[in-house]
Amino acid sequence: MFVRKVRVEYDNAGVPAPVPLKWLDNFSMRSFTNDQIFDDTLPVADGVMEIGLRVPMELLEDRLTDWFRRKGYLGATSKLRLTELQKLLS
């Protein structure tokens, strides 16, 4: 199910920093996202998630940004950057 590894970083005063695991865990709980597609996300470390093939990167970035701003983790002008590191299956 989790066949892609993604790096998730945010702008921390102009310096890219890994999103803390606590933030990623908070987002990935289904009771918060209420969206079945995000059941295929698994936070594994600061700044690293494993995701399924059906999770669109752009939608994930948009939803993460929205959630982190609503929680107060991310400032209004801060941006997230998601980078696919690898596909875990060949």
C-alpha positions in Angstrom: 0.0 0.0 0.0 2.7 2.5 0.9 4.9 2.4 -2.2 6.2 5.9 -2.4 8.5 7.7 0.0 8.0 11.5 0.2 10.1 14.2 1.8 8.0 17.0 3.4 9.7 20.3 4.2 8.6 23.7 5.3 10.1 27.2 5.1 11.6 27.9 8.5 12.7 31.6 8.4 14.0 31.1 4.8 15.7 27.7 5.6 14.1 24.4 4.5 13.4 22.2 7.5 11.8 18.8 7.8 8.2 18.9 9.0 8.1 17.4 12.5 6.7 13.9 12.8 4.2 15.2 15.3 2.6 17.4 12.6 2.5 14.6 10.1 1.0 12.2 12.6 -1.7 14.8 13.4 -2.6 15.2 9.8 -2.7 11.4 9.0 -5.3 10.6 11.6 -8.5 9.9 9.6 -10.7 11.5 12.2 -9.1 14.8 11.3 -8.8 14.6 7.5 -12.2 12.9 7.0 -10.9 11.9 3.6 -10.5 8.2 2.7 -7.7 8.9 0.2 -5.4 9.9 3.0 -5.7 6.5 4.7 -2.8 5.7 2.3 -0.4 8.0 4.2 2.1 6.8 6.8 4.4 9.3 8.7 7.7 7.5 9.4 10.1 10.2 10.6 10.6 13.9 10.7 10.0 15.1 7.2 9.3 11.7 5.7 6.0 10.0 4.7 5.2 6.8 2.8 2.2 7.1 0.6 0.1 5.0 -1.7 -0.1 5.3 -5.5 -3.6 6.8 -5.3 -2.5 9.8 -3.2 -2.1 12.8 -5.6 1.0 14.8 -4.6 -0.6 18.2 -5.3 -3.7 17.4 -3.3 -1.6 16.1 -0.4 0.5 19.3 -0.5 -2.7 21.4 -0.5 -4.3 19.5 2.3 -1.2 19.4 4.4 -0.7 23.2 4.0 -4.3 23.9 4.9 -4.2 21.6 8.0 -0.9 23.0 9.3 -2.1 26.6 8.9 -5.4 25.8 10.7 -3.4 24.1 13.5 -1.0 27.1 13.8 2.0 25.0 12.8 2.6 26.9 9.6 2.6 30.7 9.1 0.4 32.4 6.5 3.4 33.0 4.2 5.3 29.8 4.8 5.3 27.1 2.1 5.5 23.4 2.1 7.6 21.4 -0.4 6.9 17.8 -1.1 9.5 15.7 -3.0 9.1 12.1 -4.0 12.2 10.3 -2.9 11.5 6.9 -4.4 9.0 4.3 -5.3 9.4 1.4 -2.9 8.2 -1.2 -5.4 9.6 -1.7 -8.9 
